[in-house]
Amino acid sequence: MEVLFMVESDPVEWHYVGVGMGTARVSAALVTREGQMKTTAEEPVTIWEPHSDNYVQSSTDIWSKGCSTVRGVSDQSGAPDCPGGVETLPVRHGA
């Protein structure tokens, strides 16, 4: 899943946050409209193996890590807590 998170830190400068939620980690990157990367954040996803070859993850943990990585890039950049908007884009596999 990718999420574009438009943050208006200055009346004329918009930023976007791309979020990648994978099986091992969640990462976020804050970029300018021109594509310049400003900052990144990454957190590992907790994975349990209750039985051999049986891996379990918590959706609550994954979403919590998603929120904290977005908050992390926002805090590092000095962007405000209130985004200008949020858009979720589907990920195409094999396209």
PDB file with one MODEL, atoms N, CA, C and O in Angstrom:
MODEL        1
ATOM      1  N   MET A   1       0.836  -1.167   0.000  1.00  0.00           N
ATOM      2  CA  MET A   1       0.000   0.000   0.000  1.00  0.00           C
ATOM      3  C   MET A   1       0.884   1.233   0.000  1.00  0.00           C
ATOM      4  O   MET A   1       1.888   1.286   0.711  1.00  0.00           O
ATOM      5  N   GLU A   2       0.521   2.198  -0.776  1.00  0.00           N
ATOM      6  CA  GLU A   2       1.195   3.490  -0.740  1.00  0.00           C
ATOM      7  C   GLU A   2       0.186   4.542  -0.326  1.00  0.00           C
ATOM      8  O   GLU A   2      -0.978   4.491  -0.722  1.00  0.00           O
ATOM      9  N   VAL A   3       0.628   5.475   0.457  1.00  0.00           N
ATOM     10  CA  VAL A   3      -0.237   6.562   0.899  1.00  0.00           C
ATOM     11  C   VAL A   3       0.467   7.866   0.568  1.00  0.00           C
ATOM     12  O   VAL A   3       1.631   8.051   0.924  1.00  0.00           O
ATOM     13  N   LEU A   4      -0.221   8.761  -0.102  1.00  0.00           N
ATOM     14  CA  LEU A   4       0.301  10.107  -0.312  1.00  0.00           C
ATOM     15  C   LEU A   4      -0.333  10.991   0.740  1.00  0.00           C
ATOM     16  O   LEU A   4      -1.556  11.043   0.867  1.00  0.00           O
ATOM     17  N   PHE A   5       0.486  11.674   1.479  1.00  0.00           N
ATOM     18  CA  PHE A   5       0.050  12.469   2.612  1.00  0.00           C
ATOM     19  C   PHE A   5       0.520  13.890   2.345  1.00  0.00           C
ATOM     20  O   PHE A   5       1.699  14.194   2.524  1.00  0.00           O
ATOM     21  N   MET A   6      -0.375  14.755   1.923  1.00  0.00           N
ATOM     22  CA  MET A   6       0.003  16.112   1.549  1.00  0.00           C
ATOM     23  C   MET A   6       0.039  16.986   2.795  1.00  0.00           C
ATOM     24  O   MET A   6      -0.972  17.151   3.477  1.00  0.00           O
ATOM     25  N   VAL A   7       1.184  17.530   3.078  1.00  0.00           N
ATOM     26  CA  VAL A   7       1.359  18.362   4.259  1.00  0.00           C
ATOM     27  C   VAL A   7       1.719  19.767   3.805  1.00  0.00           C
ATOM     28  O   VAL A   7       2.716  19.970   3.113  1.00  0.00           O
ATOM     29  N   GLU A   8       0.910  20.723   4.194  1.00  0.00           N
ATOM     30  CA  GLU A   8       1.186  22.102   3.819  1.00  0.00           C
ATOM     31  C   GLU A   8       1.951  22.772   4.953  1.00  0.00           C
ATOM     32  O   GLU A   8       1.356  23.348   5.863  1.00  0.00           O
ATOM     33  N   SER A   9       3.294  22.688   4.884  1.00  0.00           N
ATOM     34  CA  SER A   9       4.114  23.268   5.946  1.00  0.00           C
ATOM     35  C   SER A   9       4.322  24.759   5.725  1.00  0.00           C
ATOM     36  O   SER A   9       4.704  25.478   6.649  1.00  0.00           O
ATOM     37  N   ASP A  10       4.081  25.209   4.547  1.00  0.00           N
ATOM     38  CA  ASP A  10       4.261  26.602   4.153  1.00  0.00           C
ATOM     39  C   ASP A  10       3.159  26.851   3.118  1.00  0.00           C
ATOM     40  O   ASP A  10       2.840  25.942   2.351  1.00  0.00           O
ATOM     41  N   PRO A  11       2.576  28.030   3.070  1.00  0.00           N
ATOM     42  CA  PRO A  11       1.470  28.236   2.134  1.00  0.00           C
ATOM     43  C   PRO A  11       1.779  27.864   0.679  1.00  0.00           C
ATOM     44  O   PRO A  11       0.856  27.573  -0.081  1.00  0.00           O
ATOM     45  N   VAL A  12       3.038  27.867   0.279  1.00  0.00           N
ATOM     46  CA  VAL A  12       3.356  27.560  -1.120  1.00  0.00           C
ATOM     47  C   VAL A  12       4.148  26.272  -1.300  1.00  0.00           C
ATOM     48  O   VAL A  12       4.418  25.880  -2.435  1.00  0.00           O
ATOM     49  N   GLU A  13       4.528  25.599  -0.210  1.00  0.00           N
ATOM     50  CA  GLU A  13       5.346  24.395  -0.335  1.00  0.00           C
ATOM     51  C   GLU A  13       4.595  23.173   0.191  1.00  0.00           C
ATOM     52  O   GLU A  13       4.368  23.040   1.393  1.00  0.00           O
ATOM     53  N   TRP A  14       4.210  22.280  -0.733  1.00  0.00           N
ATOM     54  CA  TRP A  14       3.520  21.046  -0.365  1.00  0.00           C
ATOM     55  C   TRP A  14       4.516  19.908  -0.300  1.00  0.00           C
ATOM     56  O   TRP A  14       5.476  19.865  -1.071  1.00  0.00           O
ATOM     57  N   HIS A  15       4.287  18.986   0.622  1.00  0.00           N
ATOM     58  CA  HIS A  15       5.107  17.787   0.767  1.00  0.00           C
ATOM     59  C   HIS A  15       4.214  16.560   0.661  1.00  0.00           C
ATOM     60  O   HIS A  15       3.007  16.631   0.893  1.00  0.00           O
ATOM     61  N   TYR A  16       4.815  15.449   0.312  1.00  0.00           N
ATOM     62  CA  TYR A  16       4.100  14.187   0.201  1.00  0.00           C
ATOM     63  C   TYR A  16       4.826  13.148   1.042  1.00  0.00           C
ATOM     64  O   TYR A  16       6.055  13.140   1.112  1.00  0.00           O
ATOM     65  N   VAL A  17       4.058  12.272   1.678  1.00  0.00           N
ATOM     66  CA  VAL A  17       4.646  11.172   2.434  1.00  0.00           C
ATOM     67  C   VAL A  17       4.234   9.876   1.745  1.00  0.00           C
ATOM     68  O   VAL A  17       3.048   9.572   1.616  1.00  0.00           O
ATOM     69  N   GLY A  18       5.229   9.127   1.309  1.00  0.00           N
ATOM     70  CA  GLY A  18       4.967   7.805   0.758  1.00  0.00           C
ATOM     71  C   GLY A  18       5.203   6.784   1.852  1.00  0.00           C
ATOM     72  O   GLY A  18       6.232   6.818   2.528  1.00  0.00           O
ATOM     73  N   VAL A  19       4.249   5.868   2.032  1.00  0.00           N
ATOM     74  CA  VAL A  19       4.353   4.850   3.081  1.00  0.00           C
ATOM     75  C   VAL A  19       4.355   3.477   2.433  1.00  0.00           C
ATOM     76  O   VAL A  19       3.490   3.162   1.615  1.00  0.00           O
ATOM     77  N   GLY A  20       5.325   2.672   2.804  1.00  0.00           N
ATOM     78  CA  GLY A  20       5.384   1.291   2.346  1.00  0.00           C
ATOM     79  C   GLY A  20       5.186   0.360   3.518  1.00  0.00           C
ATOM     80  O   GLY A  20       5.962   0.379   4.473  1.00  0.00           O
ATOM     81  N   MET A  21       4.133  -0.468   3.448  1.00  0.00           N
ATOM     82  CA  MET A  21       3.856  -1.426   4.511  1.00  0.00           C
ATOM     83  C   MET A  21       4.174  -2.805   3.968  1.00  0.00           C
ATOM     84  O   MET A  21       3.421  -3.363   3.169  1.00  0.00           O
ATOM     85  N   GLY A  22       5.304  -3.352   4.411  1.00  0.00           N
ATOM     86  CA  GLY A  22       5.735  -4.653   3.937  1.00  0.00           C
ATOM     87  C   GLY A  22       5.589  -5.718   5.004  1.00  0.00           C
ATOM     88  O   GLY A  22       5.041  -5.470   6.078  1.00  0.00           O
ATOM     89  N   THR A  23       6.082  -6.897   4.700  1.00  0.00           N
ATOM     90  CA  THR A  23       5.961  -7.999   5.652  1.00  0.00           C
ATOM     91  C   THR A  23       6.987  -7.902   6.782  1.00  0.00           C
ATOM     92  O   THR A  23       6.763  -8.462   7.854  1.00  0.00           O
ATOM     93  N   ALA A  24       8.093  -7.214   6.571  1.00  0.00           N
ATOM     94  CA  ALA A  24       9.133  -7.128   7.591  1.00  0.00           C
ATOM     95  C   ALA A  24       9.276  -5.737   8.206  1.00  0.00           C
ATOM     96  O   ALA A  24       9.794  -5.602   9.315  1.00  0.00           O
ATOM     97  N   ARG A  25       8.824  -4.708   7.500  1.00  0.00           N
ATOM     98  CA  ARG A  25       8.987  -3.351   8.026  1.00  0.00           C
ATOM     99  C   ARG A  25       7.980  -2.394   7.379  1.00  0.00           C
ATOM    100  O   ARG A  25       7.382  -2.679   6.341  1.00  0.00           O
ATOM    101  N   VAL A  26       7.828  -1.257   8.039  1.00  0.00           N
ATOM    102  CA  VAL A  26       7.027  -0.153   7.516  1.00  0.00           C
ATOM    103  C   VAL A  26       7.972   1.021   7.364  1.00  0.00           C
ATOM    104  O   VAL A  26       8.713   1.348   8.291  1.00  0.00           O
ATOM    105  N   SER A  27       7.955   1.659   6.204  1.00  0.00           N
ATOM    106  CA  SER A  27       8.817   2.817   6.000  1.00  0.00           C
ATOM    107  C   SER A  27       8.013   3.975   5.427  1.00  0.00           C
ATOM    108  O   SER A  27       6.979   3.786   4.785  1.00  0.00           O
ATOM    109  N   ALA A  28       8.515   5.173   5.678  1.00  0.00           N
ATOM    110  CA  ALA A  28       7.878   6.384   5.171  1.00  0.00           C
ATOM    111  C   ALA A  28       8.967   7.338   4.698  1.00  0.00           C
ATOM    112  O   ALA A  28      10.067   7.372   5.249  1.00  0.00           O
ATOM    113  N   ALA A  29       8.638   8.109   3.668  1.00  0.00           N
ATOM    114  CA  ALA A  29       9.567   9.117   3.144  1.00  0.00           C
ATOM    115  C   ALA A  29       8.788  10.395   2.865  1.00  0.00           C
ATOM    116  O   ALA A  29       7.707  10.357   2.278  1.00  0.00           O
ATOM    117  N   LEU A  30       9.336  11.509   3.283  1.00  0.00           N
ATOM    118  CA  LEU A  30       8.748  12.817   3.003  1.00  0.00           C
ATOM    119  C   LEU A  30       9.480  13.399   1.808  1.00  0.00           C
ATOM    120  O   LEU A  30      10.704  13.533   1.836  1.00  0.00           O
ATOM    121  N   VAL A  31       8.742  13.749   0.752  1.00  0.00           N
ATOM    122  CA  VAL A  31       9.349  14.313  -0.455  1.00  0.00           C
ATOM    123  C   VAL A  31       8.641  15.599  -0.841  1.00  0.00           C
ATOM    124  O   VAL A  31       7.481  15.819  -0.494  1.00  0.00           O
ATOM    125  N   THR A  32       9.360  16.441  -1.563  1.00  0.00           N
ATOM    126  CA  THR A  32       8.770  17.682  -2.064  1.00  0.00           C
ATOM    127  C   THR A  32       7.984  17.384  -3.337  1.00  0.00           C
ATOM    128  O   THR A  32       8.077  16.289  -3.891  1.00  0.00           O
ATOM    129  N   ARG A  33       7.231  18.337  -3.780  1.00  0.00           N
ATOM    130  CA  ARG A  33       6.479  18.195  -5.029  1.00  0.00           C
ATOM    131  C   ARG A  33       7.415  17.896  -6.202  1.00  0.00           C
ATOM    132  O   ARG A  33       7.024  17.228  -7.159  1.00  0.00           O
ATOM    133  N   GLU A  34       8.635  18.386  -6.124  1.00  0.00           N
ATOM    134  CA  GLU A  34       9.622  18.175  -7.196  1.00  0.00           C
ATOM    135  C   GLU A  34      10.313  16.812  -7.073  1.00  0.00           C
ATOM    136  O   GLU A  34      11.114  16.454  -7.936  1.00  0.00           O
ATOM    137  N   GLY A  35      10.019  16.052  -6.021  1.00  0.00           N
ATOM    138  CA  GLY A  35      10.595  14.727  -5.848  1.00  0.00           C
ATOM    139  C   GLY A  35      11.855  14.671  -5.001  1.00  0.00           C
ATOM    140  O   GLY A  35      12.496  13.623  -4.924  1.00  0.00           O
ATOM    141  N   GLN A  36      12.222  15.775  -4.366  1.00  0.00           N
ATOM    142  CA  GLN A  36      13.408  15.783  -3.501  1.00  0.00           C
ATOM    143  C   GLN A  36      13.055  15.153  -2.154  1.00  0.00           C
ATOM    144  O   GLN A  36      12.129  15.598  -1.475  1.00  0.00           O
ATOM    145  N   MET A  37      13.806  14.105  -1.772  1.00  0.00           N
ATOM    146  CA  MET A  37      13.551  13.449  -0.500  1.00  0.00           C
ATOM    147  C   MET A  37      14.082  14.306   0.638  1.00  0.00           C
ATOM    148  O   MET A  37      15.247  14.703   0.648  1.00  0.00           O
ATOM    149  N   LYS A  38      13.201  14.583   1.599  1.00  0.00           N
ATOM    150  CA  LYS A  38      13.577  15.411   2.739  1.00  0.00           C
ATOM    151  C   LYS A  38      14.012  14.572   3.937  1.00  0.00           C
ATOM    152  O   LYS A  38      15.014  14.885   4.579  1.00  0.00           O
ATOM    153  N   THR A  39      13.266  13.508   4.244  1.00  0.00           N
ATOM    154  CA  THR A  39      13.579  12.672   5.392  1.00  0.00           C
ATOM    155  C   THR A  39      12.873  11.318   5.265  1.00  0.00           C
ATOM    156  O   THR A  39      11.903  11.182   4.519  1.00  0.00           O
ATOM    157  N   THR A  40      13.368  10.329   5.998  1.00  0.00           N
ATOM    158  CA  THR A  40      12.765   8.990   5.985  1.00  0.00           C
ATOM    159  C   THR A  40      12.667   8.457   7.414  1.00  0.00           C
ATOM    160  O   THR A  40      13.349   8.931   8.323  1.00  0.00           O
ATOM    161  N   ALA A  41      11.806   7.467   7.583  1.00  0.00           N
ATOM    162  CA  ALA A  41      11.677   6.764   8.861  1.00  0.00           C
ATOM    163  C   ALA A  41      11.309   5.313   8.547  1.00  0.00           C
ATOM    164  O   ALA A  41      10.681   5.022   7.529  1.00  0.00           O
ATOM    165  N   GLU A  42      11.714   4.416   9.439  1.00  0.00           N
ATOM    166  CA  GLU A  42      11.472   2.993   9.220  1.00  0.00           C
ATOM    167  C   GLU A  42      11.321   2.296  10.563  1.00  0.00           C
ATOM    168  O   GLU A  42      12.028   2.614  11.519  1.00  0.00           O
ATOM    169  N   GLU A  43      10.395   1.343  10.634  1.00  0.00           N
ATOM    170  CA  GLU A  43      10.208   0.555  11.853  1.00  0.00           C
ATOM    171  C   GLU A  43       9.991  -0.903  11.475  1.00  0.00           C
ATOM    172  O   GLU A  43       9.284  -1.189  10.509  1.00  0.00           O
ATOM    173  N   PRO A  44      10.593  -1.839  12.227  1.00  0.00           N
ATOM    174  CA  PRO A  44      10.374  -3.261  11.935  1.00  0.00           C
ATOM    175  C   PRO A  44       8.978  -3.696  12.371  1.00  0.00           C
ATOM    176  O   PRO A  44       8.429  -3.166  13.338  1.00  0.00           O
ATOM    177  N   VAL A  45       8.413  -4.656  11.658  1.00  0.00           N
ATOM    178  CA  VAL A  45       7.133  -5.255  12.014  1.00  0.00           C
ATOM    179  C   VAL A  45       7.430  -6.499  12.847  1.00  0.00           C
ATOM    180  O   VAL A  45       8.310  -7.290  12.509  1.00  0.00           O
ATOM    181  N   THR A  46       6.691  -6.659  13.927  1.00  0.00           N
ATOM    182  CA  THR A  46       6.875  -7.831  14.780  1.00  0.00           C
ATOM    183  C   THR A  46       6.318  -9.067  14.087  1.00  0.00           C
ATOM    184  O   THR A  46       5.183  -9.061  13.609  1.00  0.00           O
ATOM    185  N   ILE A  47       7.114 -10.122  14.033  1.00  0.00           N
ATOM    186  CA  ILE A  47       6.693 -11.378  13.420  1.00  0.00           C
ATOM    187  C   ILE A  47       6.909 -12.496  14.439  1.00  0.00           C
ATOM    188  O   ILE A  47       7.999 -12.646  14.992  1.00  0.00           O
ATOM    189  N   TRP A  48       5.853 -13.277  14.678  1.00  0.00           N
ATOM    190  CA  TRP A  48       5.938 -14.416  15.578  1.00  0.00           C
ATOM    191  C   TRP A  48       5.925 -15.699  14.756  1.00  0.00           C
ATOM    192  O   TRP A  48       5.325 -15.755  13.683  1.00  0.00           O
ATOM    193  N   GLU A  49       6.587 -16.719  15.268  1.00  0.00           N
ATOM    194  CA  GLU A  49       6.559 -18.033  14.617  1.00  0.00           C
ATOM    195  C   GLU A  49       6.115 -19.057  15.673  1.00  0.00           C
ATOM    196  O   GLU A  49       6.942 -19.733  16.285  1.00  0.00           O
ATOM    197  N   PRO A  50       4.776 -19.157  15.875  1.00  0.00           N
ATOM    198  CA  PRO A  50       4.291 -20.065  16.915  1.00  0.00           C
ATOM    199  C   PRO A  50       4.565 -21.544  16.613  1.00  0.00           C
ATOM    200  O   PRO A  50       4.683 -22.357  17.530  1.00  0.00           O
ATOM    201  N   HIS A  51       4.664 -21.879  15.343  1.00  0.00           N
ATOM    202  CA  HIS A  51       4.968 -23.241  14.909  1.00  0.00           C
ATOM    203  C   HIS A  51       5.926 -23.142  13.732  1.00  0.00           C
ATOM    204  O   HIS A  51       6.009 -22.097  13.088  1.00  0.00           O
ATOM    205  N   SER A  52       6.627 -24.182  13.453  1.00  0.00           N
ATOM    206  CA  SER A  52       7.549 -24.204  12.323  1.00  0.00           C
ATOM    207  C   SER A  52       6.818 -23.833  11.030  1.00  0.00           C
ATOM    208  O   SER A  52       5.775 -24.404  10.710  1.00  0.00           O
ATOM    209  N   ASP A  53       7.373 -22.877  10.297  1.00  0.00           N
ATOM    210  CA  ASP A  53       6.799 -22.391   9.028  1.00  0.00           C
ATOM    211  C   ASP A  53       5.409 -21.774   9.178  1.00  0.00           C
ATOM    212  O   ASP A  53       4.647 -21.746   8.211  1.00  0.00           O
ATOM    213  N   ASN A  54       5.069 -21.286  10.351  1.00  0.00           N
ATOM    214  CA  ASN A  54       3.789 -20.618  10.588  1.00  0.00           C
ATOM    215  C   ASN A  54       4.100 -19.244  11.174  1.00  0.00           C
ATOM    216  O   ASN A  54       4.423 -19.126  12.356  1.00  0.00           O
ATOM    217  N   TYR A  55       4.001 -18.199  10.338  1.00  0.00           N
ATOM    218  CA  TYR A  55       4.367 -16.851  10.746  1.00  0.00           C
ATOM    219  C   TYR A  55       3.112 -16.025  10.986  1.00  0.00           C
ATOM    220  O   TYR A  55       2.154 -16.093  10.216  1.00  0.00           O
ATOM    221  N   VAL A  56       3.125 -15.257  12.043  1.00  0.00           N
ATOM    222  CA  VAL A  56       1.962 -14.471  12.437  1.00  0.00           C
ATOM    223  C   VAL A  56       2.392 -13.019  12.640  1.00  0.00           C
ATOM    224  O   VAL A  56       3.450 -12.739  13.203  1.00  0.00           O
ATOM    225  N   GLN A  57       1.544 -12.105  12.166  1.00  0.00           N
ATOM    226  CA  GLN A  57       1.775 -10.680  12.374  1.00  0.00           C
ATOM    227  C   GLN A  57       0.503 -10.058  12.925  1.00  0.00           C
ATOM    228  O   GLN A  57      -0.585 -10.613  12.767  1.00  0.00           O
ATOM    229  N   SER A  58       0.634  -8.938  13.555  1.00  0.00           N
ATOM    230  CA  SER A  58      -0.504  -8.215  14.120  1.00  0.00           C
ATOM    231  C   SER A  58      -0.830  -7.023  13.242  1.00  0.00           C
ATOM    232  O   SER A  58       0.021  -6.167  13.006  1.00  0.00           O
ATOM    233  N   SER A  59      -2.071  -6.966  12.755  1.00  0.00           N
ATOM    234  CA  SER A  59      -2.463  -5.803  11.949  1.00  0.00           C
ATOM    235  C   SER A  59      -2.424  -4.532  12.793  1.00  0.00           C
ATOM    236  O   SER A  59      -2.130  -3.452  12.279  1.00  0.00           O
ATOM    237  N   THR A  60      -2.716  -4.656  14.074  1.00  0.00           N
ATOM    238  CA  THR A  60      -2.631  -3.496  14.969  1.00  0.00           C
ATOM    239  C   THR A  60      -1.193  -2.989  15.040  1.00  0.00           C
ATOM    240  O   THR A  60      -0.961  -1.781  15.013  1.00  0.00           O
ATOM    241  N   ASP A  61      -0.227  -3.903  15.130  1.00  0.00           N
ATOM    242  CA  ASP A  61       1.186  -3.530  15.157  1.00  0.00           C
ATOM    243  C   ASP A  61       1.589  -2.852  13.844  1.00  0.00           C
ATOM    244  O   ASP A  61       2.279  -1.833  13.854  1.00  0.00           O
ATOM    245  N   ILE A  62       1.160  -3.417  12.727  1.00  0.00           N
ATOM    246  CA  ILE A  62       1.513  -2.849  11.416  1.00  0.00           C
ATOM    247  C   ILE A  62       0.968  -1.434  11.272  1.00  0.00           C
ATOM    248  O   ILE A  62       1.695  -0.534  10.851  1.00  0.00           O
ATOM    249  N   TRP A  63      -0.306  -1.224  11.615  1.00  0.00           N
ATOM    250  CA  TRP A  63      -0.884   0.115  11.496  1.00  0.00           C
ATOM    251  C   TRP A  63      -0.268   1.082  12.491  1.00  0.00           C
ATOM    252  O   TRP A  63      -0.094   2.261  12.182  1.00  0.00           O
ATOM    253  N   SER A  64       0.064   0.599  13.681  1.00  0.00           N
ATOM    254  CA  SER A  64       0.731   1.448  14.670  1.00  0.00           C
ATOM    255  C   SER A  64       2.087   1.918  14.142  1.00  0.00           C
ATOM    256  O   SER A  64       2.448   3.085  14.292  1.00  0.00           O
ATOM    257  N   LYS A  65       2.842   0.992  13.518  1.00  0.00           N
ATOM    258  CA  LYS A  65       4.138   1.346  12.936  1.00  0.00           C
ATOM    259  C   LYS A  65       3.945   2.319  11.767  1.00  0.00           C
ATOM    260  O   LYS A  65       4.764   3.216  11.568  1.00  0.00           O
ATOM    261  N   GLY A  66       2.872   2.147  10.999  1.00  0.00           N
ATOM    262  CA  GLY A  66       2.575   3.087   9.911  1.00  0.00           C
ATOM    263  C   GLY A  66       2.360   4.501  10.446  1.00  0.00           C
ATOM    264  O   GLY A  66       2.886   5.474   9.905  1.00  0.00           O
ATOM    265  N   CYS A  67       1.581   4.592  11.512  1.00  0.00           N
ATOM    266  CA  CYS A  67       1.323   5.907  12.121  1.00  0.00           C
ATOM    267  C   CYS A  67       2.604   6.516  12.677  1.00  0.00           C
ATOM    268  O   CYS A  67       2.848   7.710  12.504  1.00  0.00           O
ATOM    269  N   SER A  68       3.421   5.706  13.343  1.00  0.00           N
ATOM    270  CA  SER A  68       4.633   6.266  13.956  1.00  0.00           C
ATOM    271  C   SER A  68       5.675   6.666  12.912  1.00  0.00           C
ATOM    272  O   SER A  68       6.417   7.623  13.133  1.00  0.00           O
ATOM    273  N   THR A  69       5.752   5.954  11.768  1.00  0.00           N
ATOM    274  CA  THR A  69       6.717   6.380  10.743  1.00  0.00           C
ATOM    275  C   THR A  69       6.266   7.678  10.077  1.00  0.00           C
ATOM    276  O   THR A  69       7.092   8.540   9.777  1.00  0.00           O
ATOM    277  N   VAL A  70       4.968   7.820   9.847  1.00  0.00           N
ATOM    278  CA  VAL A  70       4.466   9.081   9.272  1.00  0.00           C
ATOM    279  C   VAL A  70       4.693  10.226  10.259  1.00  0.00           C
ATOM    280  O   VAL A  70       5.123  11.314   9.876  1.00  0.00           O
ATOM    281  N   ARG A  71       4.400   9.967  11.521  1.00  0.00           N
ATOM    282  CA  ARG A  71       4.651  10.985  12.552  1.00  0.00           C
ATOM    283  C   ARG A  71       6.141  11.311  12.621  1.00  0.00           C
ATOM    284  O   ARG A  71       6.518  12.465  12.819  1.00  0.00           O
ATOM    285  N   GLY A  72       6.987  10.290  12.456  1.00  0.00           N
ATOM    286  CA  GLY A  72       8.436  10.497  12.500  1.00  0.00           C
ATOM    287  C   GLY A  72       8.937  11.413  11.403  1.00  0.00           C
ATOM    288  O   GLY A  72       9.719  12.324  11.673  1.00  0.00           O
ATOM    289  N   VAL A  73       8.499  11.189  10.152  1.00  0.00           N
ATOM    290  CA  VAL A  73       8.971  12.066   9.074  1.00  0.00           C
ATOM    291  C   VAL A  73       8.368  13.453   9.210  1.00  0.00           C
ATOM    292  O   VAL A  73       9.005  14.447   8.861  1.00  0.00           O
ATOM    293  N   SER A  74       7.147  13.525   9.713  1.00  0.00           N
ATOM    294  CA  SER A  74       6.518  14.825   9.921  1.00  0.00           C
ATOM    295  C   SER A  74       7.259  15.613  10.998  1.00  0.00           C
ATOM    296  O   SER A  74       7.532  16.801  10.826  1.00  0.00           O
ATOM    297  N   ASP A  75       7.585  14.945  12.116  1.00  0.00           N
ATOM    298  CA  ASP A  75       8.316  15.608  13.204  1.00  0.00           C
ATOM    299  C   ASP A  75       9.710  16.050  12.765  1.00  0.00           C
ATOM    300  O   ASP A  75      10.147  17.151  13.098  1.00  0.00           O
ATOM    301  N   GLN A  76      10.411  15.188  12.012  1.00  0.00           N
ATOM    302  CA  GLN A  76      11.767  15.517  11.558  1.00  0.00           C
ATOM    303  C   GLN A  76      11.768  16.712  10.617  1.00  0.00           C
ATOM    304  O   GLN A  76      12.740  17.466  10.567  1.00  0.00           O
ATOM    305  N   SER A  77      10.677  16.886   9.867  1.00  0.00           N
ATOM    306  CA  SER A  77      10.636  17.957   8.877  1.00  0.00           C
ATOM    307  C   SER A  77      10.112  19.266   9.448  1.00  0.00           C
ATOM    308  O   SER A  77      10.288  20.327   8.849  1.00  0.00           O
ATOM    309  N   GLY A  78       9.468  19.191  10.607  1.00  0.00           N
ATOM    310  CA  GLY A  78       8.854  20.384  11.170  1.00  0.00           C
ATOM    311  C   GLY A  78       7.493  20.677  10.558  1.00  0.00           C
ATOM    312  O   GLY A  78       6.950  21.765  10.746  1.00  0.00           O
ATOM    313  N   ALA A  79       6.933  19.705   9.820  1.00  0.00           N
ATOM    314  CA  ALA A  79       5.612  19.877   9.208  1.00  0.00           C
ATOM    315  C   ALA A  79       4.548  19.895  10.295  1.00  0.00           C
ATOM    316  O   ALA A  79       4.750  19.323  11.366  1.00  0.00           O
ATOM    317  N   PRO A  80       3.430  20.539  10.036  1.00  0.00           N
ATOM    318  CA  PRO A  80       2.369  20.595  11.044  1.00  0.00           C
ATOM    319  C   PRO A  80       1.698  19.235  11.234  1.00  0.00           C
ATOM    320  O   PRO A  80       1.824  18.347  10.392  1.00  0.00           O
ATOM    321  N   ASP A  81       0.983  19.084  12.354  1.00  0.00           N
ATOM    322  CA  ASP A  81       0.292  17.826  12.648  1.00  0.00           C
ATOM    323  C   ASP A  81      -0.913  17.598  11.748  1.00  0.00           C
ATOM    324  O   ASP A  81      -1.337  16.456  11.571  1.00  0.00           O
ATOM    325  N   CYS A  82      -1.462  18.634  11.187  1.00  0.00           N
ATOM    326  CA  CYS A  82      -2.676  18.517  10.383  1.00  0.00           C
ATOM    327  C   CYS A  82      -2.334  18.507   8.897  1.00  0.00           C
ATOM    328  O   CYS A  82      -1.867  19.516   8.367  1.00  0.00           O
ATOM    329  N   PRO A  83      -2.558  17.384   8.218  1.00  0.00           N
ATOM    330  CA  PRO A  83      -2.236  17.324   6.793  1.00  0.00           C
ATOM    331  C   PRO A  83      -3.262  18.080   5.961  1.00  0.00           C
ATOM    332  O   PRO A  83      -4.396  18.300   6.388  1.00  0.00           O
ATOM    333  N   GLY A  84      -2.839  18.471   4.764  1.00  0.00           N
ATOM    334  CA  GLY A  84      -3.752  19.103   3.821  1.00  0.00           C
ATOM    335  C   GLY A  84      -4.704  18.097   3.209  1.00  0.00           C
ATOM    336  O   GLY A  84      -5.772  18.476   2.727  1.00  0.00           O
ATOM    337  N   GLY A  85      -4.340  16.814   3.217  1.00  0.00           N
ATOM    338  CA  GLY A  85      -5.197  15.765   2.667  1.00  0.00           C
ATOM    339  C   GLY A  85      -4.459  14.447   2.649  1.00  0.00           C
ATOM    340  O   GLY A  85      -3.235  14.404   2.766  1.00  0.00           O
ATOM    341  N   VAL A  86      -5.210  13.372   2.501  1.00  0.00           N
ATOM    342  CA  VAL A  86      -4.641  12.029   2.456  1.00  0.00           C
ATOM    343  C   VAL A  86      -5.276  11.292   1.287  1.00  0.00           C
ATOM    344  O   VAL A  86      -6.490  11.355   1.094  1.00  0.00           O
ATOM    345  N   GLU A  87      -4.463  10.599   0.513  1.00  0.00           N
ATOM    346  CA  GLU A  87      -4.967   9.809  -0.602  1.00  0.00           C
ATOM    347  C   GLU A  87      -4.290   8.448  -0.561  1.00  0.00           C
ATOM    348  O   GLU A  87      -3.071   8.357  -0.419  1.00  0.00           O
ATOM    349  N   THR A  88      -5.084   7.391  -0.685  1.00  0.00           N
ATOM    350  CA  THR A  88      -4.548   6.035  -0.716  1.00  0.00           C
ATOM    351  C   THR A  88      -4.545   5.554  -2.155  1.00  0.00           C
ATOM    352  O   THR A  88      -5.555   5.644  -2.854  1.00  0.00           O
ATOM    353  N   LEU A  89      -3.408   5.045  -2.591  1.00  0.00           N
ATOM    354  CA  LEU A  89      -3.265   4.548  -3.954  1.00  0.00           C
ATOM    355  C   LEU A  89      -3.102   3.033  -3.933  1.00  0.00           C
ATOM    356  O   LEU A  89      -2.373   2.500  -3.096  1.00  0.00           O
ATOM    357  N   PRO A  90      -3.774   2.338  -4.844  1.00  0.00           N
ATOM    358  CA  PRO A  90      -3.589   0.890  -4.909  1.00  0.00           C
ATOM    359  C   PRO A  90      -2.211   0.551  -5.457  1.00  0.00           C
ATOM    360  O   PRO A  90      -1.649   1.294  -6.262  1.00  0.00           O
ATOM    361  N   VAL A  91      -1.682  -0.564  -5.020  1.00  0.00           N
ATOM    362  CA  VAL A  91      -0.401  -1.038  -5.541  1.00  0.00           C
ATOM    363  C   VAL A  91      -0.702  -2.100  -6.593  1.00  0.00           C
ATOM    364  O   VAL A  91      -1.449  -3.046  -6.345  1.00  0.00           O
ATOM    365  N   ARG A  92      -0.114  -1.927  -7.754  1.00  0.00           N
ATOM    366  CA  ARG A  92      -0.293  -2.909  -8.818  1.00  0.00           C
ATOM    367  C   ARG A  92       0.873  -3.860  -8.809  1.00  0.00           C
ATOM    368  O   ARG A  92       2.027  -3.443  -8.905  1.00  0.00           O
ATOM    369  N   HIS A  93       0.581  -5.122  -8.697  1.00  0.00           N
ATOM    370  CA  HIS A  93       1.614  -6.150  -8.736  1.00  0.00           C
ATOM    371  C   HIS A  93       1.641  -6.754 -10.120  1.00  0.00           C
ATOM    372  O   HIS A  93       0.608  -7.166 -10.647  1.00  0.00           O
ATOM    373  N   GLY A  94       2.827  -6.807 -10.711  1.00  0.00           N
ATOM    374  CA  GLY A  94       2.991  -7.420 -12.026  1.00  0.00           C
ATOM    375  C   GLY A  94       2.496  -6.573 -13.182  1.00  0.00           C
ATOM    376  O   GLY A  94       2.341  -7.075 -14.295  1.00  0.00           O
ATOM    377  N   ALA A  95       2.246  -5.295 -12.934  1.00  0.00           N
ATOM    378  CA  ALA A  95       1.771  -4.431 -14.027  1.00  0.00           C
ATOM    379  C   ALA A  95       2.917  -3.637 -14.602  1.00  0.00           C
ATOM    380  O   ALA A  95       2.720  -2.853 -15.530  1.00  0.00           O
TER     381      ALA A  95
ENDMDL
END
